[in-house]
């Protein structure tokens, strides 16, 4: 129904907690830059190699509110400035988050 869903594809063997903060940062950047609300976020894990020790393929919904707070507090404590640059190619968008300071 025209709702935006942000997905972050990960090829690592594990999904780490820091990856959820990264998705929250992408959501924040997109909403700030385009003024459009993202309805849902998810991490899609598709490791390069699958074996019994890694998690394999998975879809992890991301509730961004707590991770957004963590991300913004990290920026504030670092004393650095954050800039976002958008690159659009067809229907795909990429974001570069650039730290200065």
C-alpha positions as CSV (number, residue, x, y, z in Angstrom):
1,X,0.0,0.0,0.0
2,X,2.9,2.4,-0.7
3,X,4.5,2.0,2.7
4,X,8.3,2.1,2.8
5,X,10.3,-0.8,4.3
6,X,14.0,-0.3,4.9
7,X,16.1,-3.5,4.6
8,X,19.7,-3.9,5.3
9,X,21.3,-7.0,3.8
10,X,24.2,-8.5,5.8
11,X,26.6,-11.1,4.6
12,X,28.2,-11.7,7.9
13,X,27.9,-15.0,9.9
14,X,26.2,-13.2,12.9
15,X,23.8,-10.4,13.4
16,X,25.4,-8.1,16.1
17,X,23.5,-5.6,18.2
18,X,25.4,-2.7,16.6
19,X,23.8,-3.6,13.3
20,X,20.4,-2.6,14.7
21,X,21.7,0.9,15.6
22,X,23.0,1.1,12.0
23,X,19.5,0.5,10.7
24,X,18.1,3.1,13.0
25,X,20.7,5.6,11.6
26,X,19.7,4.8,8.0
27,X,16.0,5.3,8.9
28,X,16.7,8.6,10.6
29,X,18.8,9.8,7.6
30,X,16.2,8.8,5.0
31,X,13.3,10.4,6.9
32,X,15.3,13.6,7.5
33,X,16.4,13.9,3.9
34,X,13.2,13.0,2.1
35,X,10.5,13.8,4.6
36,X,8.9,10.4,4.1
37,X,8.1,8.0,6.9
38,X,9.6,4.5,6.9
39,X,6.9,2.0,8.1
40,X,9.1,-1.0,9.0
41,X,12.8,-1.9,9.1
42,X,14.5,-5.3,8.9
43,X,17.9,-6.9,8.7
44,X,18.2,-9.7,6.2
45,X,21.1,-12.0,6.9
46,X,22.4,-14.0,3.9
47,X,26.0,-15.1,4.8
48,X,28.4,-15.8,2.0
49,X,29.0,-19.3,3.4
50,X,26.6,-21.4,5.4
51,X,27.7,-24.0,7.9
52,X,26.5,-25.4,11.2
53,X,28.3,-22.8,13.3
54,X,26.7,-19.7,11.8
55,X,23.1,-18.6,11.9
56,X,22.3,-19.1,8.3
57,X,19.7,-17.1,6.5
58,X,17.4,-15.0,8.7
59,X,15.1,-12.0,8.7
60,X,15.2,-9.8,11.9
61,X,12.6,-7.1,12.4
62,X,14.1,-3.9,13.8
63,X,12.3,-1.7,16.4
64,X,14.3,1.4,15.8
65,X,13.2,3.7,18.7
66,X,15.7,2.5,21.3
67,X,18.5,2.2,18.8
68,X,17.8,5.7,17.4
69,X,18.3,7.0,20.9
70,X,21.6,5.1,21.3
71,X,22.8,6.4,17.9
72,X,22.0,10.0,18.6
73,X,23.5,9.9,22.1
74,X,26.7,8.4,20.6
75,X,27.0,11.3,18.1
76,X,26.3,13.8,20.9
77,X,29.0,12.4,23.2
78,X,31.6,12.2,20.4
79,X,31.4,15.9,19.7
80,X,31.4,15.2,16.0
81,X,29.0,16.3,13.3
82,X,27.2,13.9,11.1
83,X,26.4,14.5,7.5
84,X,24.3,12.3,5.3
85,X,24.6,12.0,1.5
86,X,22.1,10.2,-0.6
87,X,22.8,8.3,-3.8
88,X,19.8,7.2,-5.9
89,X,20.0,4.7,-8.7
90,X,16.7,3.7,-10.2
91,X,14.5,2.5,-7.4
92,X,17.5,1.9,-5.0
93,X,18.8,4.4,-2.5
94,X,22.1,4.3,-0.7
95,X,23.2,6.6,2.2
96,X,26.7,7.7,3.2
97,X,26.9,8.8,6.8
98,X,29.9,11.0,7.1
99,X,31.5,11.9,10.5
100,X,33.4,15.2,10.8
101,X,35.3,16.5,13.8
